[in-house]
Amino acid sequence: MLAQRYTVGQYSIATIFTWIKTGEIAIPEIQRPFVWTAIKVRDLLDSLLKGYPVGYLISWRNPNIHLKDGSISFGKRILIDGQQRVTALMAAILGYEVVDQDYQTVRIRIAYQPMEERFEVSNPAIAKDKAWIPDIAAVFKPDANLFELVNQYCADNQSITQAQAFESLGMLTGIANNQVGMIELAPDLDIETVTEIFIRVNSMGTPLSQADFAMSKIAVNETYGGNTLRKAIDYFCHMAVAPDFYKIVAKDKSFADTAYFHQMSWLKDENDDLYDPSYSDMLRVAFTSMFRRGKLQDLVALLSGRNFETKQNEEATVEDSFARLGAGITEFMNETNFKQFIMIIRSTGFVDPSMVTSQMAMDFAYILYLTLRDLKMPAGDIQRWVTRWFVMSVLTGRYSGSSESAIDEDIRQIHAHSIEEYATTVVRGELSDAFWDTVLPQQMDTSSINSPAFRVFEAAQVKLNDLGFLSHDFTVKDLIEVKSDIHHFWPRDFLKKSGLSRSQYNQIANFVLAQSEINIAVGNKEPGAYMSQMLEQCHGGPKRYGNIDREDTLRANLAMNCIPEGTEFMTLNDYPAFLKARRRLMAQRIKIYFEKL
């Protein structure tokens, strides 16, 4: 029989509040936005007043660690589920301020009507109504006197007897004595087990990720600046998406005095959204580049003090891990590093966020950039290896499966060998002749516009400076950046009316980038019709589609857009053969592009 890996207890709300105040329980997300609405806080209090269950809290005790003097420091509990509920109660009952979704500090005031035993979100009308207690936090203050509160309420509401008021207000204050269940998980459980327990106990909640656990470990450690580091990660990710958020961050006076704030201040003027990292991305890049490991569960262990050599939990490991992670976050945020990395990615032809189908591939590309930079590799060599690795990983879906294992293996091999040796071996194996001739064309047999193969094809056209379909002057890059139309070479309406299904007429081998006016002019004509008109246009006929007026220019345009020859003679029966031929041409265009990186 397996040993039970948890304990279950019942504790009063007042006891849990005391533990939080003394630090026995840490709420790791206390600096993150409180996402509950005031109405939801009201409903929680109503459930408690009526004696309804409000769900279990789940805590995970930090492991005990060995201090430098040889003594033992006992780990505190980290609340990993129930943070919003506990924060809601502290806000309403104790009057704590919370940080809302706009990172503004606000008070949530819940009013109570004693005679109706009813809660409501406080508002100006309620505040003027003597029948209401406009803010229940006043009743729960340590120096609050219940007799004085009852006397004052009865004086304001003379139809109410003291006995009635005492009973109702007693029910209100009794909320603090309500019992809440707490599941305490054993400190030696791994992240996967804790996550599984969380999902099984709280199937309606948002599943926790390894990054969530890492962020929790960071946030609760004030000894080594984890609370500040936690803010730095959160604020950077928010500012990357919304530069105006800088004004809100600047109001956080304690954080504005830190080096982290000055390190990220450049974001206030930055509007490039090619890479807007989440805290998971930021943690992964910083951790892997600094620790040469790819699994975030290892970061959680290190932040808990795990020494992988001695198999002990040691304070020195905690201190070193926080210092190194902080250095990694600083390198991630560095303006020169970040902008240079984005320039490298743009140089591959990925010029718009819509083209990025793998955030993990972006993460590892940044890891590789920071790693090679730390190894003092020349800038030109860094660009070559980062671009080749990034495109290869997107094209092959290298990080789409067991991404952490792949990242862990790749970073270890790069450090064990050289990037030249390892990358050359990997690329040769992944992008063989069989890949270009057979595998890639097969991958293009899809109707998904977000297919990595199609997005890499777009990048290839950008990099090779290809012109848009039937365009004389506008490049594919121009068309992508102005969000121009993706045109069906065989018009969708034509194919649809011919009885083809959505998955057939939306094949990516039927997509080309074209100017809107060319798309409109083509309408629902079949290729044989409008391509014949294009040939007439090239020999002095009326201009119907753009400004191409020479046949050699037209042939060159069709070649760079991978259009098979003889399209002016094609009929509907030729559609399957067209798709097959174009997939092969697109694959070869990507091969030419990759070999130029």
C-alpha positions in Angstrom: 0.0 0.0 0.0 1.4 3.4 -1.0 2.0 5.9 1.7 -0.4 8.9 1.8 1.3 11.9 0.3 -0.9 14.6 1.8 -2.8 15.5 4.9 -6.3 17.1 5.2 -7.2 19.5 7.9 -10.0 21.9 8.8 -9.0 25.4 9.9 -11.0 28.5 10.7 -10.7 31.5 8.4 -9.3 33.5 11.3 -6.5 30.9 11.8 -5.7 31.0 8.1 -5.5 34.8 8.3 -3.1 34.5 11.2 -0.9 32.1 9.3 -0.7 34.5 6.4 0.1 37.5 8.6 2.9 35.5 10.3 4.3 34.1 7.1 3.4 30.5 7.9 1.4 30.4 4.7 2.6 32.4 1.6 0.3 33.6 -1.1 2.7 33.6 -4.1 0.4 35.5 -6.5 -0.3 38.4 -4.1 1.5 40.8 -6.5 -0.5 39.5 -9.5 -3.8 41.0 -10.5 -6.9 40.0 -8.5 -9.2 38.8 -11.2 -12.4 38.2 -9.2 -15.2 40.7 -9.6 -16.7 42.4 -6.5 -19.9 40.5 -7.2 -18.0 37.2 -6.9 -16.5 38.3 -3.6 -20.1 39.1 -2.4 -21.3 35.7 -3.4 -18.4 34.0 -1.6 -19.3 35.8 1.6 -23.0 34.9 1.1 -22.0 31.2 0.9 -20.0 31.4 4.1 -22.9 33.2 5.9 -25.2 30.4 4.9 -22.8 27.7 6.0 -22.2 26.4 2.5 -18.8 24.7 1.6 -16.4 26.9 -0.5 -14.0 24.3 -1.7 -10.6 23.1 -0.4 -7.5 25.1 -0.3 -4.3 23.3 -1.5 -0.9 24.1 0.0 2.4 22.7 -0.8 5.1 22.9 1.9 8.5 24.0 0.9 11.2 21.4 1.8 13.3 22.0 4.9 16.7 23.3 3.9 20.1 23.1 5.5 21.4 26.6 6.6 25.1 27.6 6.4 25.5 27.1 10.1 24.2 23.5 9.9 20.8 24.2 11.3 17.5 23.4 9.6 15.0 25.9 8.3 11.5 24.5 8.2 9.7 25.2 4.9 6.6 27.4 4.9 3.4 26.4 3.2 2.7 27.9 -0.3 -0.9 28.3 -1.2 -1.2 26.9 -4.7 -5.0 26.7 -5.0 -7.4 29.0 -3.3 -5.3 32.2 -3.7 -8.2 34.2 -5.2 -10.6 33.0 -2.5 -8.3 33.9 0.4 -7.4 37.2 -1.2 -11.1 38.0 -1.6 -11.7 37.3 2.0 -8.8 39.4 3.2 -9.9 42.2 0.9 -13.5 42.2 2.1 -13.1 41.2 5.8 -9.7 42.7 6.7 -9.9 45.7 4.3 -6.7 44.7 2.4 -6.1 46.5 -0.9 -5.7 44.4 -4.0 -4.1 45.0 -7.4 -6.6 44.8 -10.2 -6.2 43.7 -13.8 -4.9 47.2 -14.6 -2.4 46.9 -11.8 -4.2 49.7 -9.9 -4.4 49.3 -6.1 -8.1 49.2 -5.1 -10.3 48.5 -2.2 -13.2 46.1 -2.5 -16.0 47.2 -0.1 -18.8 44.7 0.6 -21.9 46.0 2.4 -24.2 44.1 4.8 -27.9 44.5 5.5 -28.3 43.0 9.0 -32.1 42.6 9.0 -32.1 41.0 5.6 -28.9 39.1 6.2 -27.8 40.1 2.7 -24.5 41.2 1.2 -24.1 43.7 -1.6 -21.3 45.5 -3.4 -21.1 48.8 -1.7 -22.0 51.9 -3.7 -22.8 55.6 -2.9 -26.6 54.9 -2.4 -25.8 52.1 0.1 -23.3 54.3 1.9 -26.1 56.8 2.6 -28.7 54.2 3.7 -28.5 53.7 7.5 -30.0 50.2 7.1 -26.7 49.0 5.6 -23.3 48.6 7.1 -21.4 50.0 4.0 -18.1 48.2 4.6 -18.0 45.0 6.6 -14.3 45.4 7.2 -15.2 48.0 9.9 -17.0 45.2 11.9 -13.9 42.9 11.8 -11.3 45.5 12.9 -9.3 44.3 15.9 -10.5 47.3 18.0 -14.1 47.0 16.9 -16.6 46.8 19.8 -19.7 44.8 18.9 -21.7 46.5 21.7 -20.9 49.9 20.3 -21.7 48.8 16.7 -25.1 47.4 17.8 -26.0 50.5 19.8 -25.1 52.7 16.9 -27.0 50.6 14.4 -30.1 50.6 16.6 -29.8 54.3 17.1 -29.8 54.8 13.3 -32.6 52.2 12.8 -35.0 52.6 15.8 -37.4 49.9 14.6 -34.6 47.3 15.2 -34.2 45.8 18.6 -30.7 45.2 20.2 -31.4 41.5 20.2 -32.1 41.4 16.5 -29.0 43.5 15.8 -26.8 41.3 18.0 -28.0 38.1 16.4 -27.4 39.4 12.8 -24.1 41.0 13.5 -23.0 37.9 15.4 -23.7 35.8 12.4 -21.6 38.2 10.3 -18.6 38.1 12.7 -19.0 34.4 13.0 -17.8 34.0 9.4 -14.2 34.2 10.7 -14.8 31.0 12.7 -16.1 29.1 9.6 -14.0 26.0 8.9 -12.2 25.7 5.5 -10.6 22.5 4.4 -6.9 22.5 3.5 -5.1 19.8 1.6 -1.4 19.9 2.5 0.8 18.2 0.0 4.1 16.5 1.0 7.2 18.6 0.3 9.0 15.8 -1.6 6.3 15.5 -4.3 7.5 16.4 -7.8 5.7 19.0 -10.0 4.0 16.5 -12.2 2.4 14.8 -9.2 1.3 18.1 -7.6 -0.2 19.2 -11.0 -2.1 15.9 -11.3 -3.5 16.3 -7.7 -4.5 19.9 -8.5 -6.3 18.9 -11.6 -8.1 16.0 -9.9 -9.2 18.0 -6.9 -10.0 21.2 -8.9 -11.2 20.0 -12.3 -13.0 23.4 -12.9 -9.8 25.4 -12.3 -7.1 26.4 -14.7 -4.4 23.7 -14.8 -1.2 24.8 -13.3 2.0 24.8 -15.3 5.5 24.2 -14.2 6.1 27.9 -14.8 3.3 28.7 -12.4 5.0 26.6 -9.7 8.3 28.4 -10.5 6.7 31.8 -10.2 5.2 30.8 -6.9 8.6 29.8 -5.5 10.1 33.1 -6.8 7.3 35.3 -5.3 7.4 34.0 -1.8 11.1 34.3 -1.3 11.8 37.8 0.0 15.2 36.8 1.5 16.8 36.7 -2.0 14.6 39.3 -3.7 12.1 36.9 -5.2 9.2 39.2 -4.7 11.0 41.9 -6.7 12.1 39.5 -9.4 8.5 38.3 -9.6 7.4 41.8 -10.3 10.1 42.3 -12.9 9.0 39.3 -14.9 5.3 40.3 -14.6 5.9 43.9 -15.5 8.2 43.2 -18.4 5.7 40.8 -20.0 2.9 43.3 -19.6 4.9 46.2 -20.9 6.0 44.2 -24.0 2.3 44.0 -25.0 1.2 47.4 -23.7 4.0 50.0 -23.6 1.7 52.5 -21.9 1.8 50.2 -18.9 5.1 51.9 -18.1 3.2 54.7 -16.4 1.6 52.3 -14.0 4.8 50.5 -13.2 6.5 53.9 -12.6 3.9 54.5 -9.8 5.2 51.4 -8.0 7.8 53.4 -6.0 9.6 50.5 -4.5 10.0 48.8 -7.8 10.9 52.0 -9.7 14.0 52.3 -7.6 15.3 48.9 -8.7 17.8 48.0 -11.5 15.1 45.9 -13.1 12.9 48.9 -13.7 15.7 50.8 -15.4 16.6 47.7 -17.4 13.1 47.4 -18.9 12.2 51.1 -19.3 13.1 51.1 -23.0 9.9 49.1 -23.6 7.8 52.3 -23.1 8.8 53.4 -26.6 8.8 49.9 -28.2 5.9 48.8 -30.4 7.4 45.8 -32.1 5.1 42.8 -31.3 6.9 40.0 -33.2 7.9 38.5 -29.8 5.7 39.3 -26.9 6.9 36.8 -24.3 4.7 35.4 -21.5 6.2 34.8 -18.0 6.6 31.1 -19.1 8.7 32.2 -22.1 10.8 34.6 -20.0 11.4 32.0 -17.3 12.3 29.3 -19.9 14.8 31.5 -21.7 16.5 32.9 -18.6 16.7 29.6 -16.9 17.9 27.5 -19.8 20.5 30.1 -20.9 21.9 30.5 -17.4 21.6 26.9 -16.0 22.0 24.8 -19.2 18.9 22.9 -18.3 15.6 22.8 -20.2 13.1 21.5 -17.6 11.3 24.0 -15.5 10.8 21.4 -12.8 14.6 21.6 -12.2 14.2 25.3 -11.7 11.6 24.7 -9.0 13.9 22.2 -7.3 16.8 24.6 -7.4 14.8 27.5 -6.1 13.8 25.1 -3.2 17.4 24.5 -2.5 17.9 21.2 -4.2 21.6 20.3 -4.6 21.6 17.8 -7.4 25.0 16.5 -6.4 24.5 16.0 -2.6 20.7 15.2 -3.0 20.2 17.7 -0.1 18.2 20.9 0.2 20.6 23.7 1.0 20.3 27.4 1.6 23.4 28.0 -0.5 21.7 26.5 -3.5 18.7 28.7 -3.0 20.9 31.8 -2.8 22.9 30.8 -5.9 19.8 29.9 -7.9 18.1 33.2 -7.2 21.3 35.1 -8.1 21.7 33.2 -11.4 18.1 33.4 -12.4 18.1 37.2 -11.7 21.1 37.5 -13.9 19.3 35.5 -16.6 16.2 37.7 -16.4 18.4 40.8 -16.7 20.0 39.4 -19.8 16.6 38.6 -21.3 15.4 42.2 -20.7 18.5 43.9 -21.9 17.6 46.3 -24.8 20.5 45.4 -27.0 20.0 41.7 -26.6 16.3 41.8 -27.2 16.4 44.1 -30.2 19.3 42.3 -31.8 17.5 39.0 -31.4 14.3 40.4 -33.0 16.5 41.8 -35.9 17.9 38.3 -36.4 14.4 36.7 -36.5 13.2 39.4 -39.0 16.2 38.7 -41.2 14.9 35.2 -41.7 11.8 36.7 -43.3 9.5 36.3 -40.3 8.3 39.9 -40.3 4.8 39.6 -38.8 3.5 37.9 -35.6 1.0 36.0 -37.7 3.9 34.1 -39.2 5.1 32.7 -35.9 3.5 29.4 -35.3 5.8 28.1 -32.6 6.5 30.2 -29.5 8.8 27.4 -28.2 10.9 27.8 -31.4 11.2 31.5 -30.7 12.1 30.8 -27.1 14.9 28.4 -28.0 16.2 30.8 -30.7 16.6 33.5 -28.0 18.2 30.9 -25.7 20.6 30.1 -28.5 21.3 33.7 -29.1 22.1 34.4 -25.4 24.2 31.2 -25.2 26.3 32.0 -28.2 26.7 35.6 -27.1 27.9 34.4 -23.7 30.4 32.1 -25.5 31.8 35.3 -27.2 31.0 34.0 -30.7 31.3 36.7 -33.5 28.0 38.5 -34.3 27.9 37.2 -37.9 28.3 33.6 -36.7 25.6 34.0 -34.1 23.2 35.3 -36.7 23.9 32.4 -39.1 23.4 29.7 -36.5 20.3 31.3 -34.8 18.5 31.8 -38.1 19.3 28.3 -39.4 18.3 26.7 -36.2 15.1 28.7 -35.8 13.8 28.0 -39.4 14.8 24.3 -39.1 12.9 23.9 -35.8 9.8 25.7 -37.1 9.8 23.6 -40.3 10.3 20.3 -38.5 8.1 21.0 -35.5 11.1 20.3 -33.3 9.5 21.8 -30.1 5.9 20.9 -30.8 5.9 17.6 -28.9 7.9 16.9 -25.8 9.3 20.4 -26.0 11.1 20.6 -22.6 12.9 17.3 -23.2 14.0 18.5 -26.7 15.2 21.9 -25.2 17.0 20.1 -22.4 18.8 17.7 -24.9 19.7 20.5 -27.3 21.2 22.9 -24.8 23.2 20.1 -23.2 24.5 19.0 -26.6 25.4 22.5 -27.7 27.5 22.9 -24.6 29.0 19.4 -24.8 30.1 20.0 -28.4 30.2 23.1 -30.5 27.2 24.7 -32.1 28.9 24.2 -35.5 29.2 20.4 -34.9 25.9 19.8 -33.3 23.8 22.0 -35.6 25.4 20.7 -38.7 24.6 17.1 -37.6 21.0 17.9 -36.7 20.3 19.9 -39.8 21.8 17.2 -42.0 19.6 14.6 -40.3 16.4 16.6 -40.2 16.6 18.3 -43.6 17.7 15.5 -45.9 17.0 15.2 -49.6 14.0 12.9 -48.6 12.6 15.7 -46.5 12.7 18.3 -49.3 11.5 15.9 -52.0 8.9 13.9 -50.1 8.2 14.8 -46.5 7.8 18.6 -46.9 5.4 18.3 -49.9 3.3 15.8 -47.9 3.2 18.3 -45.0 1.8 20.9 -47.4 -1.2 18.7 -48.1 -3.3 20.7 -45.6 -5.9 23.4 -45.5 -4.5 25.0 -42.3 -3.3 28.5 -43.1 -1.2 28.3 -39.9 0.7 25.3 -41.2 4.4 25.9 -40.3 5.3 24.9 -43.9 3.1 27.7 -45.3 4.4 30.3 -42.9 8.0 29.3 -43.7 7.1 29.6 -47.4 5.9 33.1 -46.7 9.2 33.8 -44.9 11.1 32.4 -47.9 9.3 34.7 -50.2 10.1 37.7 -48.0 13.8 36.7 -47.7 14.1 36.1 -51.4 12.5 39.5 -52.1 9.7 37.8 -54.2 7.0 39.9 -55.7 3.3 39.3 -54.9 1.3 37.2 -57.3 0.9 39.2 -60.6 2.5 42.3 -58.9 5.0 44.4 -60.8 6.2 46.5 -57.8 4.8 45.2 -54.5 6.8 42.5 -52.7 5.4 39.7 -50.5 6.9 41.5 -47.6 5.0 44.7 -48.5 1.8 42.7 -48.7 2.3 40.8 -45.4 3.1 44.0 -43.5 -0.1 45.8 -44.8 -2.2 42.7 -44.1 -3.1 42.2 -47.7 -5.3 39.4 -49.0 -4.3 35.8 -49.2 -5.7 35.0 -52.7 -6.9 31.6 -53.9 -5.1 30.9 -57.2 -8.1 28.8 -58.1 -10.9 31.1 -56.8 -12.7 29.7 -53.8 -16.1 30.6 -55.2 -15.4 28.8 -58.5 -14.2 25.7 -56.7 -17.1 25.8 -54.2 -19.7 26.1 -57.0 -17.9 23.2 -58.7 -18.7 21.0 -55.7 -15.3 20.9 -53.9 -15.3 20.9 -50.1 -13.7 23.5 -47.9 -10.7 21.3 -47.2 -10.1 21.0 -50.9 -10.4 24.6 -52.1 -8.6 25.9 -49.0 -5.4 23.9 -49.7 -2.3 26.0 -48.9 -0.9 25.0 -52.3 -3.8 27.1 -53.6 -2.8 30.2 -51.7 -0.8 33.1 -53.1 -0.2 36.6 -51.7 -1.8 39.2 -53.9 -2.8 42.9 -54.0 -6.5 43.4 -53.1 -7.2 45.0 -56.5 -5.8 42.0 -58.3 -7.8 39.6 -56.1 -10.9 41.6 -56.8 -10.2 41.7 -60.6 -9.7 37.9 -60.7 -13.1 37.4 -59.0 -14.3 33.8 -59.6 -12.6 33.2 -63.0 -10.9 29.9 -63.4 -7.1 30.2 -63.9 -7.3 29.3 -67.6 -9.5 32.4 -68.2 -7.6 35.0 -66.2 -4.1 33.7 -67.1 -5.0 33.9 -70.8 -6.0 37.5 -70.2 -2.7 38.1 -68.5 -0.8 36.9 -71.6 -2.9 39.2 -73.7 -2.0 42.0 -71.3 1.7 41.2 -71.8 1.3 41.6 -75.6 -0.5 44.9 -75.8 -4.0 43.9 -74.6 -6.0 45.8 -72.0 -4.6 46.0 -68.4 -6.8 44.0 -66.2 -4.4 42.7 -63.5 -1.7 45.0 -62.2 1.1 46.5 -64.2 3.0 43.5 -65.6 3.2 44.1 -69.4 6.0 41.7 -70.5 5.7 37.9 -70.8 9.2 37.3 -69.4 8.3 39.4 -66.4 5.1 37.4 -66.0 7.0 34.1 -66.3 9.5 35.3 -63.6 6.6 36.3 -61.3 4.9 32.9 -61.7 8.2 31.1 -61.0 8.9 33.0 -57.8 5.3 32.3 -56.7 5.8 28.6 -57.5 3.0 28.5 -60.1 3.4 25.4 -62.4 3.8 26.1 -66.1 0.8 25.9 -68.4 -1.8 27.3 -66.1 -3.4 29.2 -69.1 -4.5 25.8 -70.4 -5.8 24.3 -67.1 -9.3 23.1 -66.5 -11.0 21.9 -63.3 -9.8 18.4 -63.9 -6.2 19.7 -63.6 -6.8 21.0 -60.0 -5.3 18.0 -58.1 -2.3 17.8 -60.4 -1.8 21.6 -59.9 -1.7 21.2 -56.1 0.7 18.3 -56.3 3.1 20.2 -58.7 2.9 23.4 -56.7 3.7 21.7 -53.4 6.9 20.4 -54.9 7.8 23.8 -56.2 7.1 25.5 -52.9 9.2 22.9 -51.1 12.1 23.6 -53.5 11.7 27.4 -53.0 12.0 26.8 -49.2 15.1 24.7 -49.8 16.7 27.5 -51.8 15.8 30.0 -49.1 17.2 27.8 -46.3 20.5 27.2 -48.0 20.9 31.0 -48.2 20.6 31.5 -44.5 
